[in-house]
Amino acid sequence: MSDELSLRPIIVLAPLIQSKQISPVELFENVLERIHKLQPTLNSFITITEAEGRRAATEAEADIRNGHYRGPLHGIPISIKDLFATHGVRTTAGSKVLGNWVPDYDATAVVRLRQAGMVMVGKTNMHEFAYGVTNDNPHYGPARNPWDPTRVAGGSSGGSGAAVASSQCTASLGSDSGGSIRIPAAVCGVVGLKPTYGRVSRYGAIPLAWSLDHVGPLTKTVEDAAIMLAAIAGPDPKDPSASSRPFPDYRQEMRGSIRGLRLGVPRQYFFQHVDPEIQKLVSAAILQLENLGATRVEVDIPDLEICSAMEAHITLAEATSYHEPYLKKQADDYGPGVRTNLEAGRYLLASDYVKSQRARTLLQRNFNEAFKQAEVIVSPTVPALPPLIGEVLVQSGGQQENVIDAFLRFNIPYDLTGFPAISLPCGFSASGLPVGLQIAGKAFDEVTILRVASAYEQSTRWHTVHPELS
């Protein structure tokens, strides 16, 4: 069977499904064939839900035939990061600790995707308990980059990024506490959207750090991300942090010109120690946005150098607090890297945690000052190209840097502040590896970052390029 169907984004597939030109069953079987073909190479999945997916596709086909079309996600093959609870389907969080856990409930985001008519194809591979940036998983093996399977797919939602890029699904649900949606999106060449903190319920998502965790989509196009966000956004009585603030029609309101919109380009931090190829491609993307009518404005955002320590303190404390019961009973079931981090969290001073939480207010204030001068802030998503699996160091602008530090550096400011940010492809290195452009915006202003990202995407061809996989 041709792979042509699986390569298409939601915005192309949905009208074909609605008009009955293709069936959800036909699409599911096409995607399933691709999963079985590529899983041995890419290892994108921990669990493939073949029987459930086929049943959901059959039900979707019958509903649509009977005039009960639910919307653009009806019949669409979607994967779920394996830290979201899925009723009747093993949910491991990428760990041996939960290797046999089969939830009797769905995470709220999963409930909403089911209500929208998704066809779940599987649970994607991830860094153990989302505590890492490479997806080099000691229990289930690494998810591999579709552009070069010897390299990392990014983490922690690495399986989701690899699955979307390789068309083993049309979209995926991921989570982001320090960049875990945007990092794999950047290095796998897809779109990754981290909404505002509280925009999407986290109920049923196994936490890394409760005050940093965000839920969002990885997709083939920016408009696909808007469709996914509309399906999962909104208040939830099961998650007190979920905002009751109304959300707009993202897909409709993201359309339109960006003429006159101000692009904030930071003077500090975001363009320091960056691989020259990434620097060049991101600079070209900013110029392209200017050609589309946006105005470049340089902005100052002080105190960014404290972000890494803040994020480390908060994650250490909150992650260790959650895992304490498991550490007492199943410490040997953790991979060595994650276990070391969790045990280190036991020795973190309470004063360090409190100081880091208080510093977030300062950081938000500094960003809000920058947002008075610009509607969005643009930067590279990550400063280095993805390393080979198992490598610890990357080259980022004339210096060697630990891959964790490098990949987190431009992402954690937006997890700490809770502001929305999106990564989308802006070109390829000379070696054929994708490069990501990050666009961040004001709290609950996902519409503007989607509009800017879409304007750029539609003026380029990067989202139409697929990895060549045999």
N, C-alpha and C positions, 0 to 999 in steps of 0.2 A: 504494500500500500504506500502511496506517495506520502512524504512528510509535509506536503504543502499546507495542509490544514493546521497542523500543530505549530507551524511557524507564524501563524497570524495572531495579531493582538485581539483583545476583547472588542475594540471599536470596529474591527472588520468582521469578527465572528458573530457578534450579537445580532446584527441585522439579517445575516444569513440564516441564523437559527430561528429568529422571529418569523421570517418569511417562509420557513420550512424548505429552504434551498439545501440546507444540510441538516442532519439530525444530531442531537446530542450523543446518541449511541455511536454513530459514525465517527464523530470527533473524539469521543472517549477511546474507542478502539485504536484510532490513529495515534493518540497520545500514549496509550498503554504500550503499543508496539514500540514506540520510541523509548519509553522508560526501560523496557526489557533489553532493548538494544544497547542503551548507553549506561545502564546501572553498573555493569562490571567495570567500566572505564572511569566513570565520574563519581560513583558512590554518593549520589545526591540524596538518597532516601535511607531511612532506618526501617520504615515499614511501608509496603506498597498495599494500598487498600483496593485490590482488584475487584473482589466480590461486591463490596459496598459501592464502589464507583460505578460498576456496571448496573447495579440496581438503581442508583440515583439517576444515571443517564437514561435508563428505560422509563423511569417515572417522569423525568423531565420531558422526554419525547411525547409521552401520552398526554401530559398536561398541556403542552403547546398545541398538540393536534386537536385537543378539545377546547381550545380558545382561552387557556389559562396561562398566558405568558406573564411571568413575574417581573421581567426587566432584564437589563443587559448582562446580568450574571447567571441567568437561567440557562443551565446546560453547559456552563463553562468549566473546564477542568482546572481545579485549583489545588495546590498543595498547602499543607499546614506545618509550620515549624513544630518540632516534636516536644516543645514545652507547653503547648496549649492542650488542655484536657479535651479529649474527644470520646464521646460516649461509646463504649464497647470496643474501642481501638486502643491498643497499647500506647502509652505515653511515657517515654523514658527520660526526657530532658537530656538526652545524649549521655546518660550515665547508667552504670551497672546498678547503682543504688535503687533506681526505679525501673529496673529492667523488666519486671513482671507486672507493673501497675497498669490495670485496665480501668479507667474511670467509669463511673456510672452517671456522668453528667458531661455537658459540653461547656467550654469556656464561652463567655458572652459573645466574643467576636465570632466564634465558630457558629453559635446559634444564629447569629444575624446573617452569616454567609449561607447557612443552610436555608434560612427563610428566603433569601434572595435567589435560591435555586442552584447554588454551586454543585458541582460534581467533585467530591474529594477524591484525589488520586493517590494520596499517600502522606506520610509524616516525614518531613525532611531532616536530614543530618544536621548536626549543630555542634558547636564547641560545648563540652560537658557543662551542664547547668548554665550555659550562656556566659561562662567566666573565661573569655578569651577572644582573640581576634583572628585566629587562623583556621579554625575548624579542624585542627589536627587532633582528632578524637581517639583516645587510647582504647576505647571499648568497641567502637563501630567502624574505625578507620577514618581517614581524612576524606572530606568532600574535596573533589579536584576541580581545578579551573577549566572550563570548557575551551578556553583559548589556548591553554597549554596545560595538560593534565599533570605535568610534573610540578606545577605551582599551586599555591593555596587558593582557595575560593573566597577567602576572607571569612570573618566570623563576627558574631557567633552564628548568624543566619546563613552560613556558607552553603548549606544544602539548598536553601531556597534560592539564593543567587544563582547557583549552578543549574538548578532545575529550570528556572525561567529562561536563563541565557541559552540553554541547550534545547529548549522547547519540550521538556518533559512535563510541562504544565504551562498553562497560559498566564497564571499569576500565582503568587504565594503570600501567605500571611507570616510576617516576621515580628521580631521584637528588637528594641534598641535601648540600651542603657548607657553605652559609651560609644555608639556608632554601629551597632550590630545589624542594622538594616542598611545603612549608607555605605559601610565599608565593603560588604560583599557586592552591593549594587555597583560600586565604582570599579572594583577589580574584575567583575564578571561582565561589565558592559550593559547593565540594565538600569531601570529606574527604581529608586528606593525612597519612600516618603516616610519620614518621622513626623507625625502630627504633633500639635501642642500637647503638653502633659495634661492628661485628663480629657482630651477630646475623644479618646477611645477607651472603653472599659478594659481593665486588666484582670477582671475576675476570671479565674480558671487558668491564668497564665502563671506557671511556676516562677516565682520571683528570683531575680538576681539581687537587685537593690530597690526596695519598694518606692523610694523617693526619686529614683532615676528612670524606672522602667517605662517604656512607651511601646505601644502596639501600632503596627502599620504595614502597608503592602509593599511587595516587590513585583514589578510589572514590566511589560515590554515597551509601553509608551506612557507619557505623562497623563494623557486623558484616561488611560486604563487605571492609573493610580487614583484619579479623581473619582472614578466609578467605584472602586474598591472602598475608598474612604467614606463615600456617601452611604455605603451599605453597613459599615461597622461603627460609624460615629454615633455619639449621643449618650444621654445619661443612662445610668444603670444603678438601681437600688442596691445591687450586690457589691458595688464598688463605690465607697464614699468619696473617692477622689475623682470620679467621673463627673465632668462638668455638665450642668443642666442648661448651659448657654446654648441657644438655638444655633444651628449650623445652616449655611446657605446651600443652594443648588450648585455644588462645586463645578459640575460639568458645564453648566450654562454660564455661570459668572466668571469662569476662568478664560472665557473667550474674549478676544478683543486686542486692540493695539497696546503696545507698551510705550508708545511715543510719549516722551516727557517724564517717564518714570525714572526715579533716581536709583542708580546702582551704587551701593556702598562698597568701596574697595578698601579694606583695612590697611592702615600704614604699618601696624604691628602684627607680629605673630603668624598670621595666616599665609604669608608668602615668604617666610624664612625657612631655610634648609629644605628646599623643595627640589626634587629631581628636575634637571633642566628640560627634559622632554615634557614633563607635566606642566612646568611653568609656562612653556611656550604654548601648549595647547589650551590651557586655561586663559592665558592672555589673549589668544586668538578668539576664544569664546566670548570674552568680555567685549572685545572689539566688535564682534558680530552683533551682540546685543545693542551696542552703540549704533551700529549701522541700521538696526531696526527701530531706532528712535529714542532709545534710553539714554540717559545722561550719566556719565561716570562722575562720582563724587568720592573723594578720599575721606575716610573717617578714622577717628581715633577711638580705640577701645582699650583703655588701660587695664592693668592687673590680670591679663590673660595668662601670665606665666605661673599663676598659682593654681590654675585649673587642674593640672595633673595631680597635685597633692590633694586637692579637695576631693576629686573623684575617687582617688585611691582610698582615702579615709572613709568616705561614705560607703563605698562598695564593700570594703573590708568589714566594717561594722555591721551593715545590714545583711550582707550575705551570711556571715558567720552566725548572726542571730537566728536566721531562718534554718540554717543547716545544723545547729547544735544538737537537736535530737538524733539526727542521722549520724553525726560524727560519733556520738556516744555508742551507737549500736552497730554501725556499718562503715567505720572509718576505712577499712581495707578495701571497700568497694569503690572508693573514689580513685580517679587517676591521680598520679603523683603531683602534677602541677596544680590542679584545683585543690587537692587536699592541703598542700603547702599554704596556699593563699588563705583557705578557710581557717586553718590552725593559727596562722599569723594574726588573723583578725581577733583572736582571743586576747592578744596583748596590746591592742590599740587603746590608747588613753581616751577616756570619755571626753576629756577636754578637747582633743584633736577632732573628734567627731562633731562636737557642738560648734567649735570654731569654723569648721568647714561648712556646716549647715548655715551658720550666720553669714559667712562670706558670700553665699549664693545671692543674698539680697543686694550686696555691693555689685556683684557681677551683673545681675539683672538691671540695676540702675545704669551701669555703664553702657550696656547694650541699648537700653531705652533712649539714652542720650544720642547714641549713634543713629537710632531709628528716627530721630527727629530730623536728621539730615538726609536720610535715604529710606526708600520703601523696603529694599532688600539688601542683604549683604552677600557678596559673592566671593568664592575662594575655591581652591582645590578641595576635593573631598579627602584625599589622603596624599601625603607628600612623596610617596615612594611607590614603585611598581611592585606587584606581588612577588614575594620570594619563592624559591623552591621549597617544597614541603620539607619541614625539618630544619630549615635555616632559621637562625635566631636574629641575624642582623640584616638590615637593608641599607641601601645607599640613598640618602636623601639630601641632595644638594651639597655635595662635597664633604659630607660626613657620614660615618657609619652610625646607625642608630638601632636600638632594639626594636624589633618589629611591633611589639606591643605599644611602646611609646610613640612610634611613628604613626601607626594607624589610628590611635586614639586622639592624637594631638589636635586635629582640626574638627573633631566630632564632639568631644566631651563638653565644650562650652555650651552647646545647644541642649544637651541632656541636663546639665546643671541648671540652666536657666529655664528649661521647658519650652523654649521657642521652637516653632516648626522649621524643618529643613528638609530639602530634597536633594538627591544626587541623581545626575543623569549623564549619559555618555557625551564626551566632547572630543573624541578622537582616539587614535591609537598610536602607541610608541612604534619605533622603527622595528621592534621585534614582534609587533602585532598584538600587544597587550592593551586592553582598554584603559582609558583615563576618565575620571569622573569630575564633573563640575558641581559644586555645592552652592545652593541658593537658600538662604535663610530669611525668615521674616518675623514680623511682630506676632505676639501671642494671639492665637485663634485667627490669624490671617493667612490660612493655607491658600485661599483663593489667589492672593497676589503671587506667592511663590509658584503656584501652579501655572498662572498666566505667563510669568516670565520664562519658566522652564518650557512651556509649550511653544511659546514664540520662538525660542532658540531651537527646539527640537524640529519644528516644522520648517525651519530655514536651513536645516542640515540633513545629512543622510545617515548619521551614525546609528540611529535606532532601526535602520533597515538592514544593517550588516549582521550576519549570523556566523557563529563559529563553524568551521568545516569539521564535521565529525563523521567518522566512518563506523 
